[in-house]
């Protein structure tokens, strides 16, 4: 379905996250990998729609900006692959989506 590689770096360190979406027998799963950690969860149609929203926001990122951090997104879907860089601290919803998908149960 889709794979997003997120790499951020700046004054306060860096982060690398890979978020992979797959569909098996009509059920959609998300897998997050960060450093040595990996976790898989089943996701809903609403969360799949949020993925589409995040990819659209990443596509619309504008060049330039004045931010102390930089983020590089590498995206692969069934129909396309592209790389976008964000040097302006623009909101895409990526980290919020990861948090929602993999939040710890109450």
C-alpha positions in Angstrom: 0.0 0.0 0.0 2.4 2.7 1.2 5.7 3.3 2.9 6.9 6.6 4.5 10.5 7.0 5.6 10.8 10.0 8.0 14.3 11.4 8.8 14.6 14.5 11.0 17.7 16.3 12.2 18.5 19.6 13.8 19.9 21.2 17.0 18.3 18.7 19.3 19.3 15.5 17.6 17.7 13.3 15.0 15.0 10.7 14.4 14.4 8.0 11.8 11.0 6.4 11.5 9.7 4.0 8.8 6.0 3.6 8.6 4.8 0.8 6.3 1.1 0.0 5.5 0.1 -3.4 4.1 -3.1 -5.1 3.3 -3.6 -8.8 4.0 -6.9 -10.5 3.2 -8.8 -7.2 3.3 -7.3 -6.1 6.6 -4.9 -3.1 6.7 -1.9 -3.2 9.0 0.6 -0.5 10.0 4.2 -1.2 11.0 6.4 1.4 12.6 10.2 1.0 12.9 12.4 3.3 14.8 16.0 2.5 15.8 15.8 -1.1 17.2 12.1 -1.0 17.9 9.3 -2.3 15.7 5.5 -2.6 16.2 2.6 -3.7 14.1 -1.1 -2.8 14.6 -4.3 -3.3 12.7 -5.8 0.0 11.4 -9.3 1.3 10.5 -10.6 2.9 7.3 -10.5 6.2 9.1 -6.8 5.8 9.9 -6.2 4.8 6.3 -7.9 8.0 5.2 -5.6 9.9 7.5 -2.6 8.3 5.8 -3.9 9.7 2.5 -4.2 13.2 4.1 -0.7 13.0 5.4 0.7 12.0 2.0 -1.2 14.9 0.4 0.2 17.3 2.9 3.8 16.1 2.3 3.3 16.5 -1.4 2.3 20.1 -0.9 5.4 21.1 1.2 6.9 24.3 0.0 10.7 24.7 -0.4 12.7 26.8 2.0 11.9 28.2 5.4 13.6 29.2 8.5 13.7 26.3 11.0 16.4 24.8 13.1 15.3 21.3 12.0 15.0 19.6 8.7 12.8 16.7 7.8 13.2 14.4 4.8 10.2 12.2 3.7 10.7 9.3 1.3 7.4 8.0 0.1 6.6 4.9 -1.9 3.0 3.9 -2.9 1.7 1.5 -5.5 1.6 4.4 -8.1 4.5 6.6 -7.2 7.7 7.3 -5.3 9.0 10.7 -4.3 11.2 12.5 -1.8 10.3 15.8 -0.2 12.3 17.9 2.3 10.9 20.3 4.9 13.1 23.0 6.2 10.3 25.3 7.3 8.7 23.3 10.2 5.5 22.8 8.1 2.8 20.7 9.6 2.0 17.4 7.7 0.4 15.3 10.5 3.0 12.5 10.2 4.1 12.4 13.8 0.5 12.7 15.0 -0.5 9.8 12.8 2.3 7.7 14.2 1.2 8.6 17.8 -2.4 7.8 17.1 -1.6 4.4 15.5 0.8 3.3 18.2 -0.4 5.0 21.4 -0.3 2.8 24.4 -3.6 1.5 25.7 -5.1 3.3 28.7 
